[in-house]
């Protein structure tokens, strides 16, 4: 199959590994900023075939994982409100908030439903005019256009009982925040492929220009990732810092301008709270003034108790690249996919889930 088998070719992979080992002399730390990259790296054993001087760290690339406990608590409070049907993608169901989860509240009787698209949620609203239907809008730039389209469609059809609770996040501001924290000295970013299909490569240019950090946008197959590592190593060894596209079959310089226009019509940038990092200015998306009538925060009186974090969970440090999953004392013991203590073990794109599933350990 085109764009699949050739990106899993063991002969090409072996050649890339040899080239990386031949070229790489300096100790370097690269961070992948995409949960799908984390899964692919673990699944294909990429860390194990790299020379010891190259370290790969997982960053805040899982939208489920970076959703702050306070935002989950607010979502649960909305789900408990009278006459509410709360809809969400399935990977948010088991994420523990401060005191419970959406799955727990559904077991208690709240009408919480898993949907596979925003159009499913919109259909539920249309079929239940006596209910307030809320969609939990979690994700990065990848999912924001589809959610924006659902708002436009609700507006076009005059559906007045459809709302979203937006905790959307924007990736480039988080990358800058990690660099500003200075906890981990990074030499390069493996930039997210799905996000970059939407936003293009242009938004990362400030990282190379202002921080002198190398950036390569990668696809998701083993060859894609090995190629991106080779490109990053080449930049570092040549004393360069620039943004390169290693995923040209999906990403361009400007990205998907139509999707960007839809996002800009419906949303506006806002400050957002990231698990493990805190509030990052202009790193979230809130509904613009023209569409405030669809904003659950404007409609519901949300009152939640003080937020608390899971005791002993290192998810925040893992999302910042300060720790690896197996550095957490709960990993594989008190925290497993069946009984997760934190979101990094819940989501299939979470670092802890990937390390656990594919047997990566110290």
N, C-alpha and C positions, 0 to 999 in steps of 0.2 A: 504494500500500500504506500502510495506516495506520501512523503513527509512523515513516515512512521518507520518503516523497515530500514531505510538508509540512515536514520538518526539513532538506530540501535545496532549498527554494524560493528561487530567486535573487532574487526581488522582496523577500522577507522579509529575506534576507541583506543586500541593498543598504541597506534601511532601517535595519537594526541597525548596519551599518558607519557610516552617516551619523550615527546617534544617538550612537555611541561617539565619533566625531570631534568632534561638537558639545559633548558633555559633558566629555570628558577634557581637562584643562588641566595637571595636575601630571605630572612624570616618575614613572612607576611601573614596578615589576618584579613580575610575577605568575609563580608557578611552578605548572606542572601536575604533579600527583603521580600520574600514571597513564601507562603506556606506550601504551595505546590512544589516549589523548588526544594524546600526542606524534605518533603516526602520523596521526591525523585532522587535526591542525594542519598538519603538513607536506604531507600529501596534498592538502588543500584550499587551500593557499596562504594560510592565515589570517595568518601573520606579515606577509606582504607587503601586506595590505590595511589593517593597523592604522596609526594615526598613529605618528610616530617616537618620541613620548614614552612609548609602551607597549612594554615588553620582555617577551617570554615566555621563561621558562627551563624546561628539562626537569629534573625531580628524580629521586629514587630510586624510580620507579614501575614498574620492570621487575623482577620477582622473579628472573628468570634473571641479570640484570645485577648485582644486589646480593648474590648468593650469593658468599661469600668464597672465595678460592682454597684456603684450608685445608679448607673443607667439601667442595669438589670433589675435592681430593686424598684425603680420607677416603672419599668415595663410590667413587673409583677403587680404593682399597685393598680395600673390601668386595667390589667386582665381581671382583677378582682372587682372592678367597678360594676354596678348594676347595668344590665342590658348591653353588655359588651361581648363581642366575639373577637378574641385576640388571635391574630394570624402571624405565623412566623415560619422561616425556613427551619428545617428539622434540626440543624446543628446547634441551634440556640436552646433547644428544649431542656437539655440536661446541665447546662452551664449553671453552676451554683452562684446565687447571689449572696447577700449577707446572711439570709435566714432560710431561704428556700430556693426553688427553681421553678421555671414555667411548667415543667413536667410534674413537679410536686403540687403545684396549684391546680393543674388539671385533675390530678388524682383527688384533690379536695373538692372538686366540683366546678371550677372555673371553666368557661368555654374557650379553651385554647386549642387552636387547630394548626396543623402543619400544612403549608401550601408549597407548591413547587415554582410558582411565579407570582408576581404582583397581579397579573390578570386573574388568577384564581381567587385572590383576596377581593378583587374588585367585583367578581361574579358573585361571591358570597354576600357582599354588600348590596348588590342589586336584588338578590333573591331574599334578603332579610331587611326590608326597609324599616322595620320596627326596632332594629338593633344598631348599635354603633360598632362598626367593624374597623379594627385598628390593625395596621400592618407594621411589624417591627422591622424598620429599615436599617439593617446592619450591613456594612460592606465598605469597600473602597470605591475608587473611581470606576471600577469594573461594573458594579451593579447599580450605581447611581442613575445612569441614563434610563434603565428600564423602570426604575421607581418613579423617576420624573415623568416618564410617558404615562404611567398609571394615573398620576395626578392630572395630567392634561386630558386623558380620556375620561376620568371622572368629571372633570369640569365640562367637557364637551357633552357628556350624556346627562348632566345635571344631577349626578349622584351625590346627595348631600350627607350621607351617613358613612362615608369612607374617609379614614384618617390614617396618617402615618406617624409613627414615633421615630424620628430620625436620629440615629447615632452614627451616621456616616463619617468616615475618616478619609483624609487626604494623605497620600504617602510621602511626597517630597518634604513637607514640613516636619514629619516625624524623623526622616533621615537627618535633617539639619539639627533637630533637637538632640539626637543621639550624639552627633559630633560635638555639639555645644556642651553636653554633659562631660565629655572627655574621660569617661570611665574606662573605655576600651579604645586603644589606638588602632584604628582601622586603616588599611592600605587600599581598600577598594570595596565597591558594592556590586553584587550581582543584582541588577535592578529587575523588578517584577515584570514578567511578560504580559500577563493579562491586563494589568493596569496601564502598561505602556501602549498597548493596542489602542486604548482610548486617548491617553494624554500625549502620546508620542515621546520622543527623546528630549525635546526642547526643555521641559521643566526641570531636568536634572543638571542642566549646564552650570547653574550657580554652584553646585557641589564641586565640580572639577575646577571652576574658576576661582571661587572664594576659599575653598577648603583644601584644594590641591589633592583631591581624592579621586582615584580612577573609578569609572563607572562603565559597566557593560550590561546591556539588556539581553537577557537570555530566554530561549525557549525552554521546554520542559523535558525533552528527551535526554538520555545520557550524553549523546554527542553534543547537543546544545550546551549543556552545562560544562562539559570538558572544554569545549571551544571557548566559552566565556572565561573560564579560568585561565586558559592559555592567553587570551587577549589581555586579561588583567595583569598577568605575570609579565607579558611583553611591555605593557605600559610602565609598570614599576621598574623593571630592569633597565628601561630606556630613560627613566627619569621623567616620564610624561604623566599628565593627568587630564584625561578627556573623556567624553561620553561617546561610546561606540554602540552600534546596534548589531548584536549577534543573532537577532531574531528577525531578519529582514522579510521573511515570508509573512510576518504578522504586524510588524511595527514600522512606522515611518517617522520622520522628523516632527511633523505637525500632529500626527495621530488622527483619530476619527473626529473631524471637525463638526460633523452633524450631531454626534453624540454630545460633544462639548457644548454645542449651542442649546440643546435640550436641557442639559444640566444647568447652564447659566440662566435659562429662562425660568426655571422652577426653583432653583436653590440659590442661596447666597453663602459665602464663607462665614464661619463662626468659630469661636474657640471651642475646643473639644478636650474632654478628659480621656487620657489613654492609660490603661492599666500598666503599672510599673514605671510610667514616665511622668504622669501628671497632666496638667492642662497645657496644651500647646496652642498658642494663638493662631487663628485662621487655619486650623487643621481639620475642621469639621464642615458639615453642610446642614444648614437650616433652611426651611421653606422661606422663599422671598415674600415680601409684603402682599403681593398679588394673590398668593395661594395660602395665606395664613389660616383660612377657614378649613384647611385640610390637616392642620397641625394638631396632633393629639395633646401636645403640651398646652396649647391655647384653650382646648376644649375641656380637659379634665383637671380637677383640683387634686394635684398629686402631692400626697403627704406620706413620706417614708421615714422610718426610724433611722438612727445614725448608722452609717455604713461600717461594716467590719470585714476584714480580709480573712481568708481561711488560714488557720494557725499552721505554721510550718511550711506553707506552700511558697516555692521560690519562683512562681510563674513570672512575676514582675522582673526579677533579675535575669531570667532566661530570655525574656522579650527584649531586654537591653543588651544581650550578649555578654553580660557579666558572668553568668553561670551557664553550664551545659545541663541538660535535663538530669543526667545521673549525678550531678552535684547536689540535687535536692534530696533531703533525707527521706521524703515521702515516696520518691519515685520507685514504682514497681512493688511497693510494700503497702502503705496506707493509701496510695494513689495509683489506680489502674483504670483502664477504659471502662470497666464495669462499675467501678466505684471511684469516680474522679474527685480529687480534692480541689482542683483548679481547672480553668478552661483550657490550658495547654495540653491537658490529657483528654479533654472532651472532644474537641474538633478533630476531624481527620487530617486537617492541615496544621494542627498544633505540634510544636516541636517534641513535646513529651510523648504524645501519641505515636509520632513517627519513630522516635528512638525506641519506644517500647515494642512497637509492632515488628520492627525490623532488627531487633536485637543489638542495637548499638549500645555499648557500655564502655566504661573507662578502661 
